[in-house]
Amino acid sequence: MVSSSLSVQNGGTENILRPRPIQPGNPLVLRAQSEEGGLKPSHVVDLIQSGISSGRSTPLPPDAPPSVKSISSVRKQVRAQHKQRLFPTIDYAARVSHFDPKSDYKDFRGFFVLFWIGLAIMVLTTMLRNIKDTGYPLRVRVWALLSENTWQLGFSDMAMVGSTTLCLPMQLQFRRSKGWLRWKNCGMPIQSIFQLAWLGLWVNWPFMLNWTWTAQVFFTLHTLVLLMKMHSYAFYNGHLSNTEHRLSALDNPENASTAAAVRYPTSTTKGDSFDATTEEKKHEDEKEALNQLRDDLALELTSPLGHVTYPQNLSIRNYADYVLCPTLCYELEYPRTENTQWAELFWKTLAIFGCIFLLTITSEEFIVPVLHESALRLEGIDSLSEMALILAESISLLLFPFMVTFLLVFLVIFEYVLGAFAEITCFADRHFYSDWWNSCDW
């Protein structure tokens, strides 16, 4: 809508049509975009271009190889301004979740509070009804189901997480290899076979131990999460090892490949984009083309924030941090908060157990009885019309409990579990989901 003004000369009045005010953006996001991809101070860029050190970089010896000089130069440039990377990546920024009080969506918080008030009323009425019927506030059938196999589940889960660390020595070996064990040769097939064997073992593990279905569901879901994290870590670092080998080979360009670096699809999170004519322009000077290729490869080996360069990330500390970070996409470096807010971590942990309690109450009181009663009613019935009637009645009674269960599972995973691990690791990007409640399509 374009604002306009209409003046009525005879009446002396003025009617002004103004556009609807736009809600200001999240200052944390705006600051992150400003630091990474927005306006850059001109004097900073001038210092980088003039070659003046920021004081944080180790001076390079005059006889350093061209590959080392390219990496050092690119790290300085990335710290000063954001540049699109060759490999497809997620644009991480310091952002809060939609349910955070500091979020732009805080106006939705009234419905959020109403949701919790409704659940509190449900729990109170359920406890009063149970006291009237059985003399106890809660039933224990589902609680007994959840408490089985607890120790086996805990130790097995730790063993599964520990087994993923085998990716680190494999990546170190792929990087050091000068022959068939390189990633582009046999490294990728070896990693794929390892992941397939790893998946087969841990998917069958809970069934071999005859766990309850609740333990099987949790363990299987965690297995899939770790498989995706392991795959992202291995294949991204494998790509970087190829890039490093190629950059090192350019120190002797007579025997090295000088093919242009491949441009992968770029992320659309920010408005920056490559100029196609500039990227596809052929260099007439062979030396200039070689230097440009070195810069492109060195940029790929440097983190988006410019503080970490491959292979500095190949350490047990970096891998442990990645396993704990609430993300499935591996990156050399993530934006971080200044410190852990222990009060926020306490409330999120308390909310996790609160949601599990509510999920148990919902299943115990509104899902299990309906399924049990419908199973009894279906015994000995041969009429299709009666079976359809029982099925329709059972589905109608389960619709609301299933909706409540879906909302609680969403909250406990994407808001509280991921939020708690974000606090533990100081992971600054808390944007784990968008406003799906306003979605008009899939």
URNORSUL-V882100 format. One record per residue. N is the residue number from 0. PSI is psi in radians with two decimals (999 if undefined). NEAR is the number of other ideal C-beta (glycine too) atoms within 8 Angstrom. Layout:
[[N,PSI,NEAR] [N,PSI,NEAR]]
//
This chain:
[[0,2.32,5] [1,2.26,4] [2,2.51,8] [3,2.86,6] [4,2.39,8] [5,2.10,8] [6,2.29,5] [7,1.91,9] [8,-0.69,5] [9,-0.79,4] [10,-0.29,5] [11,0.25,5] [12,2.82,5] [13,2.11,7] [14,2.15,7] [15,2.18,8] [16,2.06,8] [17,2.60,4] [18,2.76,7] [19,2.32,4] [20,2.40,4] [21,2.34,5] [22,2.30,5] [23,2.63,5] [24,2.84,7] [25,2.17,10] [26,-0.53,7] [27,-0.71,11] [28,-0.76,11] [29,-0.69,10] [30,-0.70,9] [31,-0.73,12] [32,-0.60,11] [33,-0.66,9] [34,-0.59,6] [35,-0.62,12] [36,0.09,8] [37,-2.41,8] [38,2.36,4] [39,2.40,8] [40,2.36,6] [41,-0.57,6] [42,-0.47,6] [43,-0.79,9] [44,-0.69,11] [45,-0.69,8] [46,-0.69,10] [47,-0.78,11] [48,-0.50,6] [49,-0.17,6] [50,0.11,5] [51,2.28,6] [52,2.61,8] [53,-0.13,8] [54,-0.21,4] [55,-0.24,4] [56,2.53,9] [57,2.21,3] [58,2.44,5] [59,2.50,8] [60,2.67,5] [61,-0.48,4] [62,0.38,3] [63,2.53,8] [64,2.71,7] [65,-0.56,8] [66,-0.70,12] [67,-0.70,9] [68,-0.66,10] [69,-0.74,14] [70,-0.76,13] [71,-0.74,11] [72,-0.72,10] [73,-0.68,13] [74,-0.68,13] [75,-0.71,13] [76,-0.69,11] [77,-0.61,15] [78,-0.53,9] [79,-0.58,10] [80,2.65,7] [81,2.39,9] [82,2.47,7] [83,2.52,7] [84,2.82,9] [85,-0.75,9] [86,2.40,8] [87,2.34,6] [88,2.83,9] [89,2.36,8] [90,1.78,9] [91,2.48,10] [92,2.79,13] [93,1.78,10] [94,2.67,12] [95,2.87,9] [96,2.90,13] [97,-0.49,9] [98,0.05,9] [99,2.44,9] [100,-0.41,5] [101,0.06,7] [102,2.73,11] [103,-0.28,7] [104,0.42,9] [105,-0.32,9] [106,-0.39,5] [107,-0.15,11] [108,-0.43,10] [109,-0.76,7] [110,-0.58,7] [111,-0.79,9] [112,-0.68,8] [113,-0.64,8] [114,-0.78,9] [115,-0.60,8] [116,-0.76,8] [117,-0.71,8] [118,-0.64,10] [119,-0.72,8] [120,-0.70,8] [121,-0.77,10] [122,-0.76,10] [123,-0.82,8] [124,-0.63,8] [125,-0.75,10] [126,-0.72,10] [127,-0.69,8] [128,-0.68,8] [129,-0.67,12] [130,-0.67,10] [131,-0.70,5] [132,-0.75,6] [133,-0.24,6] [134,-0.03,4] [135,2.53,7] [136,-0.44,5] [137,2.65,9] [138,2.82,10] [139,0.14,6] [140,-0.87,8] [141,-0.62,11] [142,-0.74,11] [143,-0.61,8] [144,-0.68,9] [145,-0.49,8] [146,-0.16,6] [147,2.60,9] [148,0.44,9] [149,-0.84,7] [150,-0.73,6] [151,-0.72,10] [152,-0.76,12] [153,-0.85,8] [154,-0.66,8] [155,-0.66,12] [156,-0.71,10] [157,-0.67,8] [158,-0.68,8] [159,-0.76,14] [160,-0.73,9] [161,-0.57,7] [162,-0.39,9] [163,-0.34,12] [164,-0.18,8] [165,-0.32,8] [166,-0.56,13] [167,-0.96,11] [168,-0.51,7] [169,-0.73,13] [170,-0.66,14] [171,-0.68,9] [172,-0.71,9] [173,-0.65,13] [174,-0.70,11] [175,-0.40,6] [176,2.53,10] [177,0.10,4] [178,-2.20,6] [179,-0.28,6] [180,0.01,10] [181,2.74,14] [182,-0.72,11] [183,-0.26,6] [184,-1.49,8] [185,-0.05,8] [186,-0.81,15] [187,-0.80,10] [188,-0.67,7] [189,-0.75,10] [190,-0.70,13] [191,-0.72,8] [192,-0.71,8] [193,-0.77,11] [194,-0.67,12] [195,-0.77,8] [196,-0.70,8] [197,-0.78,12] [198,-0.75,10] [199,-0.67,8] [200,-0.91,8] [201,-0.38,11] [202,-0.63,8] [203,-0.21,8] [204,-0.90,11] [205,-0.48,11] [206,-0.56,8] [207,-0.51,6] [208,0.02,9] [209,0.88,4] [210,2.91,13] [211,2.85,8] [212,-0.52,6] [213,-0.74,8] [214,-0.65,13] [215,-0.73,11] [216,-0.84,8] [217,-0.82,9] [218,-0.68,16] [219,-0.74,10] [220,-0.74,8] [221,-0.57,10] [222,-0.76,12] [223,-0.65,8] [224,-0.83,9] [225,-0.58,12] [226,-0.75,11] [227,-0.69,9] [228,-0.76,13] [229,-0.71,12] [230,-0.77,9] [231,-0.76,11] [232,-0.82,13] [233,-0.82,13] [234,-0.53,10] [235,-0.77,10] [236,-0.56,13] [237,-0.72,14] [238,-0.72,10] [239,-0.57,12] [240,-0.69,16] [241,-0.73,11] [242,-0.72,12] [243,-0.74,12] [244,-0.68,9] [245,-0.69,11] [246,-0.72,14] [247,-0.61,9] [248,-0.41,10] [249,-0.13,15] [250,-0.46,8] [251,1.37,7] [252,-0.19,8] [253,-0.63,4] [254,0.14,5] [255,2.72,9] [256,2.29,5] [257,0.40,8] [258,2.54,4] [259,2.58,4] [260,2.45,9] [261,2.34,5] [262,1.96,7] [263,2.84,7] [264,2.39,3] [265,2.75,10] [266,2.58,8] [267,0.26,4] [268,-0.70,5] [269,2.92,10] [270,-0.03,4] [271,2.60,6] [272,2.74,6] [273,2.55,8] [274,1.95,6] [275,-0.67,6] [276,-0.62,6] [277,-0.72,7] [278,-0.56,8] [279,-0.01,6] [280,2.34,6] [281,2.34,5] [282,2.27,8] [283,-0.55,4] [284,2.14,6] [285,-0.64,6] [286,-0.70,6] [287,-0.68,9] [288,-0.66,11] [289,-0.73,11] [290,-0.67,9] [291,-0.67,9] [292,-0.71,12] [293,-0.75,13] [294,-0.69,11] [295,-0.76,10] [296,-0.67,14] [297,-0.61,14] [298,-0.62,12] [299,-0.50,12] [300,-0.03,13] [301,2.45,14] [302,2.77,11] [303,-0.52,13] [304,-0.14,10] [305,0.27,10] [306,-0.26,7] [307,2.40,10] [308,2.36,10] [309,2.34,14] [310,0.46,9] [311,-0.41,7] [312,-0.19,9] [313,1.34,11] [314,2.76,8] [315,-0.55,7] [316,-0.75,6] [317,-0.70,9] [318,-0.72,12] [319,-0.68,8] [320,-0.70,9] [321,-0.68,10] [322,-0.64,10] [323,-0.39,8] [324,2.43,11] [325,1.15,10] [326,2.62,11] [327,-0.13,6] [328,2.07,7] [329,2.43,9] [330,2.64,11] [331,-0.52,9] [332,2.46,8] [333,2.65,10] [334,2.48,10] [335,2.68,8] [336,2.90,9] [337,-0.67,4] [338,3.01,5] [339,2.25,8] [340,1.75,8] [341,-0.58,6] [342,-0.73,6] [343,-0.69,9] [344,-0.69,12] [345,-0.80,8] [346,-0.62,8] [347,-0.68,12] [348,-0.73,10] [349,-0.66,8] [350,-0.56,12] [351,-0.87,12] [352,-0.56,8] [353,-0.74,8] [354,-0.66,12] [355,-0.68,9] [356,-0.78,8] [357,-0.66,11] [358,-0.68,12] [359,-0.75,11] [360,-0.78,12] [361,-0.76,14] [362,-0.74,12] [363,-0.69,13] [364,-0.48,10] [365,-0.19,11] [366,-0.95,13] [367,-0.79,10] [368,-0.67,8] [369,-0.78,12] [370,-0.70,10] [371,-0.78,8] [372,-0.73,8] [373,-0.62,12] [374,-0.70,8] [375,-0.68,7] [376,-0.50,8] [377,-0.26,8] [378,2.22,6] [379,0.16,3] [380,2.20,9] [381,-0.27,3] [382,2.22,6] [383,-0.58,5] [384,-0.72,6] [385,-0.68,8] [386,-0.72,10] [387,-0.64,8] [388,-0.76,8] [389,-0.72,12] [390,-0.78,9] [391,-0.70,8] [392,-0.71,9] [393,-0.73,11] [394,-0.73,8] [395,-0.60,7] [396,-0.37,9] [397,-0.19,12] [398,-0.91,8] [399,-0.80,7] [400,-0.66,13] [401,-0.64,9] [402,-0.75,8] [403,-0.71,10] [404,-0.73,12] [405,-0.78,8] [406,-0.70,9] [407,-0.69,12] [408,-0.71,9] [409,-0.80,10] [410,-0.80,11] [411,-0.52,13] [412,-1.04,9] [413,-0.41,9] [414,-0.77,13] [415,-0.84,13] [416,-0.90,11] [417,-0.64,12] [418,-0.66,14] [419,-0.78,12] [420,-0.52,12] [421,-0.66,14] [422,-0.69,12] [423,-0.75,9] [424,0.04,11] [425,0.56,11] [426,2.07,14] [427,-0.44,13] [428,1.78,12] [429,0.25,12] [430,1.30,9] [431,-0.23,9] [432,2.78,8] [433,-3.09,6] [434,1.31,8] [435,-0.37,6] [436,-0.27,5] [437,0.13,5] [438,2.42,8] [439,-0.12,3] [440,-3.02,3] [441,999,2]]
//
